[in-house]
Amino acid sequence: METIKAIMTRRSIRSWTTEPVSAEERKVILEAAMNAPSAADARPWHFITIDDPEVIRKFTTMGGTEMLAESTFMVLVCGNESKEIYTGFWPQDCSCAAQNMQLAAHDLGIGCVWIAVYPLEERVKICRQILRIPDSITPFSLIAMGVPNEVLPPEYRYDEALLHHNAW
């Protein structure tokens, strides 16, 4: 799939079949994540892969995340501030990695949805507890994936009212 087409057709998928995401697809998705840009190339991230249905179900307690029980593969993107070269950029760096994962998944025909974790303290706490994450690592976002059980049409979201040229 071409990059622009992937960007313009990607949608958040919240319903999946029981078919697993293959090991090859998982690796491509994680390679895309780790190839994301980061400030000073610090790469202040860690990724926790989750495919155990019992562990996945535990994440449905975060409120508004009941659909996660259908996911067959999830990745928790985490930030590691100690790897930063420029303080405070880890959330942006982790966002780039998460977006790369979503685009790679879409290209492979895998449906996914971004679940915000950081800076929501309760969600950060739940992720820490479920996955035994050390205090030095911050859970950032959860990317839930699977073979799509729904097809959503592309949405055209370009809005000239949001553009400003040379000044506000």
N, C-alpha and C positions, 0 to 999 in steps of 0.2 A: 504494500500500500504506500502511496506517496505521502510525504509528511503533511502537506496542507490538507489533503483529503482526510487523513487520520485526525487531525486537529478539528476539522469542521464537522466530522461525523461521529466523534466520540460522545457517548452519553453515559450517564451513571446508571448502571444496571443493578437492580436490587432483587432479582429473582434468577435462580440458577437451577440447572438440572442436577442430578446426583452423579453425573459423569465427572471423574477427577480431572484436574489440570495435570498434564503429563510432566514428567521430570524435565524433559527437554524444554517445554514451554516455560516452566518455572525458572530454569536457568537463564533463558533469554530475557525474561522479565527482570530478573535480578541483575543481569549484566547491564541492561539498560539503566537501571537505577544507579549502579555504581559508575556509570559513564556520564552522570549528570555533572554540570558545572558546579563549582563551589568556590567560595571566596579564598583566594590565594591557594587554590587546589588542596585545601586542608582535608576535605572529605570527612567531615565530623559526624559520620552516621554509622549506625549498626542496623541490621535487619533481622527480625525474628520471624521465621516462617512457621506457620501453624496449619496443620491439616488434620489433626485429631478432632473428630466431631464433638467429643466431650469437652475439650478445651475451647473449641469454637463457641459452643453453647454458652459458656461462662460469660462471653462478651455481650450477650443479649441483655444483660442486667444494666447496661449503661443508659437506658432510656432512649427510645426511638431507634433501637438497633435490633429489633426482633428478627428482621430479615436475615441477619447474619447466620442464623441457625441453618439456612440453606446453603451457605458458602462452603465450598470444598477446599479452598486454599485462601489463606490470609497472610499478609505481611505487615508486621508492625514496624514502622520506620521510627528509629530512635536517634536522638541527638547526643553527642558526646562533646560537651563544652571544652574538655581538656585538649581536644584536638584542634580547636580553633586557633587560627593565627590572628584574625581580626575579631575581637570580642563582639558577640551579639549577632553574628551572621548565621549561626547554625540553623535557625528556623527557615531561613531563605534557602539554604543549601539542602535541607531535608525536603522542602517543598519541591525543589527541582528534581530530586531523586524520585519523589512520589509521583510527580507528573510524568516523568519518563516511564515509570512502571505502568501507569494507566495507558499511555500511548502505545507501549510495546504490547500490552495485553490486548488492546483493541485491534492492533495489527494482526495478532495471532487468532482473533476471533473469540477471545476470552472477555467476558463481561466483568466489570469491576465498579466499585464505588469507594470513594474516599470518605472515611469516617474521621472527623476531627477529634483529636485527643487533647493535645496541648493547645491552649493554656487552661483547659478546663480541669481544675484541680481534682474533681471527683473521678473523672475518666483517667487521668494520669495515675491516680491511686489504684483504681481497679486494675489497670494494665500492669502496674508494678506487682500487685498481689498475685494476679493470675499467673504471670510469667516469671516471677521472682527476679525482677530487674533491679540491679544495684542502684543506690541513690545517686551515683555519679553519672548515670545515664537517664535521659528524659524521654519517655514515650511521646511521640510527636503525632503520628497519624497511622490509622489502620486502613489498609487497602484490602477489601474483601473481594474475592474473585471466584469465578466458576464459569462453566459453560452456560451461556445465556439461556434463560427460559422465557425471555421476552425480547421483542425487537422494538426499539424506539426510533422514530424518524429523527433525522438531524434537525437541530434548531438553529436558525440564523439569528445571531445575537448582535450583529454589528449595529451600532447606534451613533450616528454622527453628532447627536446632541452631547455626547461625552468626549468629543474631540476638541482640542484647543491648539492653535497654531502660533508659535513664537511667544505667546503669553496667554494668560487666562482669558 
